[in-house]
Amino acid sequence: MPLRTGAEYLASLNDGRQVFLDGERVADVSKHKAFREAARSVARLYDIAAAPDNRELMTFTSPKTGQPVLRAFQIPKTHADLRQRRLFSEKWAEATFGLMGRTPDHVAGFFCGYAGVPEVFAKGGQRFADNVVAFYEKMRDEHLYVSYAIVPPQIDRSKPAHKQSDPALYAGVVEERGDGIVISGAQQLATGGVLSDWLHLSCIHPLQPGDENYANCLAVPINAPGLKLYPRRPFALRADNAFDYPLSSRFDESDSYVVFDKVFVPWEHVFIYRNVEVSRDQWWKTTAHTLGNHQAQVRYVVKLRFLAGLAQRMNEMTGNVAAPPVQVMMGELAALASIYEGMLLAHETVSQIKDGVLWPSALTLYSAMAMQSELNGRMLEIVRELAGGAFITLPSSLADLESPQTVADVERYMRSASTDARSKVALMRLLWDFLGSEFGARHQQYEKFYGGASFLVKQNVYRNFDWKRAGALVDAALALPPLGAAD
Ligand SMILES: Cc1cc2nc3c(=O)[nH]c(=O)nc-3n(C[C@H](O)[C@H](O)[C@H](O)COP(=O)(O)OP(=O)(O)OC[C@H]3O[C@@H](n4cnc5c(N)ncnc54)[C@H](O)[C@@H]3O)c2cc1C
């Protein structure tokens, strides 16, 4: 199958998927104001990957079809392969300024991780390992965009899945048939779900004996009968013009609560079935979680670079750029952004080759993610501190720059020393949409929780840190010879 173009992607979205907004079913997400521009942003990614000039950077040859396919589906076997994945994702992330988190390369990483270590799935039966490899190949060779929902709904976290007030609240198996299984219940939180082709359902929360019905891993087409998506409030609906909402209007990838209403899944798309142990191992005994989140960090580093650029441009406009205290604060912002870039590179270089695939460094990844919850807030705080009233002392909308009644005052009093009023307002709108608008606020929540709550990520760090080596130093210090003893 030739590389997918943006136009083909957009045309494929009108497929009968059930998306509900404001009490009504959305007829075609590619045309609805809430999703249209975000869909176009994804379409542009497919066009970037399909451009002949980008062939080497963005594609590799499918070992099955001999056709070029997206590098996001290349299972890294060497450090150089992982670097190539980074360059692929960086190119895509730059096209969205790091503001779309779950572009098709995110879940692609998870399936590369599954297919690289299929033995984990074979513990539940060889057919499941075969299924996951075949689905990975299908995603790769058909250039599919898969979103995922792998967290149970926040209904009652004090009880395990099987002890909820209704056994079909959490998405789980309600019927086993000769040709497949039937799933009912809800799962959160499919970012990009309304824009994707397929949905991956599994559970990353720890499950316990008794929770077997919820211990699955499978994929369903997004238009599968019974699959319903409930996106949160879309910000693009409020973004009445792209000048005042330059980011909300283009990059709101949406986050959907997913409801399975007796969704049939044929066996070939089931990769784990009622198996608590394999359900746990899929995340920690394959490279799925580290590869998927490698993309997340590549995207985040691009986003931080964008933030640093915006802040620096703001300082130039306010005339504060040369003030030493401002440079100190900008130095802190740049240091934090550089730490994230350094951790990303370490994630690659410290990785190890084992059983024929590359295992990206879990410790560096989880350390970066664990602190992202706090450090992201610190970086935004620096920019707010430097802004003063810059986001607020602006005209109410683009109309004030165009109306004969207001334009003269706006142009005279709202300009900066280095730019005219229109350029200054355009820049400040970018910054406000980045950190102050509803879109910006959702982004802060995203950076805190996209990879799970930080108390869980810190536990991952705890499990991966080399306590033995740290303890050996303590033993060596305790065993120091008495002062004055002969060496
Ligand atoms: C914008 C956004 C997009 C997302 N996109 C996706 C996606 O595409 N796919 C997907 O599957 N998931 C996605 N997620 C992540 C996911 O759905 C959850 O939000 C995330 O894993 C956190 O789980 P939770 O919301 O259930 O919070 P909880 O687990 O309920 O935690 C909330 C808070 O409660 C406290 N807490 C709870 N339990 C404990 C405990 N035992 N010890 C200490 N403190 C505790 C902590 O303060 C914690 O931060 C996304 C999240 C956000 C915010």
The ligand as a MOL file (V3000), in Angstrom:
LIG
                    3D

  0  0  0     0  0            999 V3000
M  V30 BEGIN CTAB
M  V30 COUNTS 53 58 0 0 0
M  V30 BEGIN ATOM
M  V30 1 C -5.0870 15.5100 29.0360 0
M  V30 2 C -4.8410 14.0490 29.3040 0
M  V30 3 C -4.7110 13.1620 28.2380 0
M  V30 4 C -4.5120 11.8020 28.4670 0
M  V30 5 N -4.4380 10.9300 27.4070 0
M  V30 6 C -4.4960 9.6100 27.6320 0
M  V30 7 C -4.6020 8.6750 26.5540 0
M  V30 8 O -4.5270 9.0310 25.3800 0
M  V30 9 N -4.7840 7.3750 26.8560 0
M  V30 10 C -4.8230 6.9300 28.1500 0
M  V30 11 O -5.0310 5.7350 28.3620 0
M  V30 12 N -4.6240 7.7740 29.1730 0
M  V30 13 C -4.4760 9.0980 28.9460 0
M  V30 14 N -4.3080 9.9600 29.9930 0
M  V30 15 C -3.9210 9.4450 31.3210 0
M  V30 16 C -4.9830 8.7950 32.1160 0
M  V30 17 O -6.2240 8.6370 31.5700 0
M  V30 18 C -5.0690 9.2590 33.5620 0
M  V30 19 O -5.5760 10.5640 33.6500 0
M  V30 20 C -3.7600 9.1810 34.2800 0
M  V30 21 O -3.2230 7.9000 34.1670 0
M  V30 22 C -3.9570 9.4800 35.7690 0
M  V30 23 O -4.9450 8.6290 36.2790 0
M  V30 24 P -6.2660 9.2010 36.9190 0
M  V30 25 O -6.7510 10.3330 36.0950 0
M  V30 26 O -7.1580 8.0780 37.1030 0
M  V30 27 O -5.7690 9.7920 38.2960 0
M  V30 28 P -5.6330 9.0140 39.6850 0
M  V30 29 O -4.9060 7.7350 39.5170 0
M  V30 30 O -6.9820 8.9360 40.3080 0
M  V30 31 O -4.7120 9.9860 40.4760 0
M  V30 32 C -5.1110 11.3540 40.7310 0
M  V30 33 C -4.3540 11.8190 41.9290 0
M  V30 34 O -4.8560 11.1550 43.0920 0
M  V30 35 C -3.7970 10.9800 44.0250 0
M  V30 36 N -3.6620 9.5330 44.2850 0
M  V30 37 C -4.4890 8.5590 43.8300 0
M  V30 38 N -4.0950 7.3530 44.2770 0
M  V30 39 C -3.0010 7.5550 45.0310 0
M  V30 40 C -2.1090 6.6930 45.7390 0
M  V30 41 N -2.2850 5.3760 45.7930 0
M  V30 42 N -1.0580 7.2590 46.3530 0
M  V30 43 C -0.8500 8.5820 46.3130 0
M  V30 44 N -1.6570 9.4430 45.6460 0
M  V30 45 C -2.7110 8.9480 45.0200 0
M  V30 46 C -2.5350 11.5740 43.3770 0
M  V30 47 O -2.4010 12.9040 43.7800 0
M  V30 48 C -2.8640 11.5190 41.9050 0
M  V30 49 O -2.1340 12.4660 41.1560 0
M  V30 50 C -4.4480 11.3200 29.7990 0
M  V30 51 C -4.5670 12.2170 30.8600 0
M  V30 52 C -4.7650 13.5580 30.6340 0
M  V30 53 C -4.9020 14.4700 31.8110 0
M  V30 END ATOM
M  V30 BEGIN BOND
M  V30 1 1 1 2
M  V30 2 1 2 3
M  V30 3 2 2 52
M  V30 4 2 3 4
M  V30 5 1 4 5
M  V30 6 1 4 50
M  V30 7 2 5 6
M  V30 8 1 6 7
M  V30 9 1 6 13
M  V30 10 2 7 8
M  V30 11 1 7 9
M  V30 12 1 9 10
M  V30 13 2 10 11
M  V30 14 1 10 12
M  V30 15 2 12 13
M  V30 16 1 13 14
M  V30 17 1 14 15
M  V30 18 1 14 50
M  V30 19 1 15 16
M  V30 20 1 16 17
M  V30 21 1 16 18
M  V30 22 1 18 19
M  V30 23 1 18 20
M  V30 24 1 20 21
M  V30 25 1 20 22
M  V30 26 1 22 23
M  V30 27 1 23 24
M  V30 28 2 24 25
M  V30 29 1 24 26
M  V30 30 1 24 27
M  V30 31 1 27 28
M  V30 32 2 28 29
M  V30 33 1 28 30
M  V30 34 1 28 31
M  V30 35 1 31 32
M  V30 36 1 32 33
M  V30 37 1 33 34
M  V30 38 1 33 48
M  V30 39 1 34 35
M  V30 40 1 35 36
M  V30 41 1 35 46
M  V30 42 1 36 37
M  V30 43 1 36 45
M  V30 44 2 37 38
M  V30 45 1 38 39
M  V30 46 1 39 40
M  V30 47 2 39 45
M  V30 48 1 40 41
M  V30 49 2 40 42
M  V30 50 1 42 43
M  V30 51 2 43 44
M  V30 52 1 44 45
M  V30 53 1 46 47
M  V30 54 1 46 48
M  V30 55 1 48 49
M  V30 56 2 50 51
M  V30 57 1 51 52
M  V30 58 1 52 53
M  V30 END BOND
M  V30 END CTAB
M  END
